[in-house]
């Protein structure tokens, strides 16, 4: 948990955060998000229950005094009022409200089932709002090739290797940064990836990835390396940071004219998934394994990104070639409708 957030949290939430991190294996970022949602929730409750002056800004409300007795008094009505508040007053998008709902349900499930501290769970009747499903933004095949060809400079072997892995393997930013030297298995061209929740998966490296990794390893610094386990190194010869990778990717995206247009590191993951599905005729469950998605529904969004495939599917209908029977009406030119 981030130090700033931890300092603001009541003891019971700090214990919950350690459970999420050490037992559930969630990432630091995810734990921080859950705790920030709980912070907003408790601040709202203190204001809504008139436990602080009415005009107190939400950000100024302290919650360290929240204890089990207070939590036992939370009702289902409190939960629904909070969800209405974040929708109407804070204008949270459905995806943000969905996360807040998950944060609350997870916290109260922990207190009810894992710790047996509550007799009833006030979130039992809380249904998470449906998140709006939008098509992922991605690079075309031509743009992807242009991006790879745009790489230059003293670190071009490293930069090209990172872009190649993003575009071919569809890995997350945290997964690429976390790759160690021994994760690359050269004798069978596979790569071990540590994904969300510390779940490992194996992806196969195509020839472009193999060649790119080989070129980078020849150029990778050998002397004065601080983190010898890390595959990708920064200029300081330590494991490259997510922020640095984001900067590098955006630099090359700007170079090919895609700067400031909503493209990012994560869009390269979308690109890899889309290209595999469009051009490789990849089974959706295989794509799910490659991307490390826990739910198939997350992967299925890529089945809607190919207009050509949808057009081909409609044209493959055996009734597609059936022509309407010629009649006097359809053989006559269309006449303008006249009002009587």
N, C-alpha and C positions, 0 to 999 in steps of 0.2 A: 504494500500500500504506500502511496506517496506520502512523504513526511507531513506536508501541509494538510492534507486531508485527514491523516491519522490523528493529528493534534486536535482536530475539531470534532472527532467522533466520540460518542459515549462508549464506555467500556464494552457493552454488550455487542455493539457493532464492530468494534475492533476484534473481538473474539470470532465473530461471524466472518470477518475479512480473512483471518488466519485460516479458518475452515475452508473458505473458497480457494485460497492460494495453496495450502498445503495438502488438503484432503481431496478437494475436487480438481486441483491442478489447473485452475483458471489463470490466465495471464494477468500480469500486474495491471495492465490497462483495463481489462474487463472488471477486475475487482474494484479499481478506482471508480469506474463508471457506475457500478452497483452502489457503492458507498455514496457517491454524489447524489444519486437518485434518492437514497434514504435520507440524506441530509436535507434535500429539498422537501421531502415528505414530512419530516419531523418539524422543520421550520414552519411549514404550512399549518400543521396541527396546532402548534403553540399559538400561532396568530389566530387561527380559526376558533380556538377554544378560549380566546381572550386571556392567555397566560402571559402575554406581553402587550405593551401599549399598542393601540389600534394602528397608529401611523408608522410603526416600526418597519423599516425596509426589510424585506425577507433576508437579504444577504447579511444583515446585522444581527440576526437572531441566533443566539448560541444554543447548542443542543447537548453539551457535555453532561447536563443533568438528567437527560432522558434515562430512565431506569426500567426495570422489569415491571414495576407496579404501573407506570405510565403506559407501557406497551400492552399490558393486560386490559387496559381500559379502551383500547382502540377497537372500533366496531366496523362492520361492513359498510355502514353509512359513511364513516370517515374515509374509507378507501374510495368509495364512489365520488364523494365530494372532492377529494384530491384529484382524481382522474378528470373530473369536470373542470377543475381549476386549471390544470396544465393544458387542457384543450381550449378553454374559452379565454382565460386570462393571459396565459403564456404563449398561446398559439403554437403549441408543439405539434409537429407533423405526426402522422399516424405511426411512422417508424419509431420516432422518439417516445411516443406514448406506449407503444408496444414494448419497448425496452424498460420503461418505468414500471409497467405492469409486471414484467418478468422479474424485475428487481424486488418488487414487493412480495410477489408469490414465493420467490426463492427464500427471502428473509424469513417470512412467517412459516414456511415449510421447515426451515432449519430449526426454528424455535419450537414448533409443534411436534415434529416427527423425530428429528435428530437429537434434540436436547430435552424433549418432554417438559418444556417450561410453560406451554399453553395448552389449555383443554380444547379450545376451538380455534380454527384458523379463519380469520376475518376475510381472507382473500379467496376462500373456496368458491364463491359465486362470481368472482371477477373473471370476465372473459377478455383476453387481450384484444385490442382493436386490430382489425385487419390492416396490414401494411400495404400501401399501394405498390403494386408490382409494375415497375417500369423496365423497358428494355435496356440492357446494359450498353454503354457506349464502348466502342472498340475501334481499332485501326483496321483498315482494309488490308488485303494481302500486299497491295502495291505500297501502301504507307508503311507497313511493317518492314518491307525490304528497304525502303528509303531510309527508315530510321536506323537500321543496322549499317547501311552504307554511309551514314552521316558521322559515324564514330571516328574520331581522330585524336591527336594529342599524345602526350607521354604515357598516359594510362589507357591507351586504346585497347590493348589486349584484355585488361580487366573489365573495362566498360562494355566492350562488345560481348564478353562472356556473360556478364550480368544480364544484358538485354536479351541475349540468345536464350538463356535459361527462363527468363520471364515469358518470352514469346513462344517458347516450345513446350515448357513444362507447366505453365500456368500457376506457378507458386506465389504465395503471398510475400509481401515485403519482409515480414519478420522471419519467414522461413528461409529466404535467401540469405539474409544477414546472419542467420544462425548456422549456416552450413559449415561443417568442419572438414578438414582435409581427409580424415578417414571415413567420411560419409560418402565419398566418391569411390565406388568399387570399380576399378579399371578392368578387371578380368571378365566381367559380364555387363559392363556399361550400364550400371544402375546407380541411383542416387538415393540415399536415405534422407528423408525430410521429417523434421519434427514440427508437427502442425499444432492446431488449436487443442488445448487441453492436454498438451504433451503427448499427443497421439502420433506414433510413427507410421510412415507409409513409404513404400518403395516406388520410385518412378524410373522408367527406362529412358535412357538417354539416346536420342537419335544421333546421326552422324554429325550434324551441325553442332550439337552440344558437346560431343566427344572432341571434335576438332577445336572448338572454341576453348574448352577447358585445358586441352593440351597446350595450346598456344599461350594461354594465360600462365600456366604453371612454369613455362620456360622463362616468362618475364617477371614472375612473382618474386619480390625481394627475398633474399636468403640470409642476409646478414642484418643483425640488429632488430630482428622481428620480435615484437613484444608478445603478441598472442600467436604462438606457432600453430595452435590447433585451428585457427580461423582460416577458411579458404580465401575470403575476400578481405584485403587489407586496405587501410586508408593511407594517406601520405605519411602519417606518423607511424606506420608499420604496426598498427593494432587493428583489431576487428573493426571493419567499417560500420558506421552507424546508420540507422534507418534514415535519419535526416540527410546524411551525405548522399545516400543512394537516391533519395527523392530529388535532391538538387541535380544530380547527374542526369537522371531520366528527363527531368523537365528541361534541362539545358539542350538535350538532343531533340526533344519534341519541339522546342522553339526553333531549333535550327531547320526543321523541315516544315515550319509554318503552322504547328499545332500548339503553340504556346497560348495559355490563357483561354483555352476553348473547352475546358472541362476534362482534358486528358491528364492522366496521372499514372503513377506506378500501378495502381489497382486496375486501371483500364488495360494495362498490358496483360494482366491475368484474364480479363474478359476477352481480350483479343485471342489469346492462346486457345481458350475454350471454344470460341466461335470458329476459329480457323480449323480446329480439329473436327468439330461437328460438321462444318460445311464441306470441307474437302476430303475428310478421311472416312466419312460414313461410319463414325464411331458410335457404338451403342451407348445410350445415355447412362447406363449403370457403370460402364467402363470409364466414362468421362467423370462420373461421380467419384470413383476411386482415385483417378489421377488428380483431381482438384482437392480431394480430402474433404468433401462435403458430408456432413453427418446425415442430412436429410436429402432425399432424392428431389423433393420439391424445389430446393435451391438450385439444383443443376438444370431442372427442366426449363428454366427461363431461356436457356440457350437454344432450345428447340424452336423458339419463336423469332429467331434473329435472321433467318434466311428466307427472303422473299422468293428466291429461285426454287428452293425446296418446296415451298407452299404452292407455287405455280405448277411445278412438276407433279405434285401430288394430285392437284385438281385435274390436270391434263391426263393423268394416268387412269382416271375413272373410265370404265368401259363404256359409259354412256356419253363420253366426251365427243365422239364422232357422229352421234346420231343427229341428223338434221330434221328440222320441223317439216311436216308435210306441207307441200305447196298448196296454198288456198288463194282464192280471189282476193281476200283481204290483205294478205302479206305481200302479194305481188303488185298491189296497187301502191302508188306513191302516197306517202303520208300527207293527209290534208290537215290544214289548220282547223282547230275546233272553233265552231261558231256558236255563240250563245243564242238561244232561241228566246 
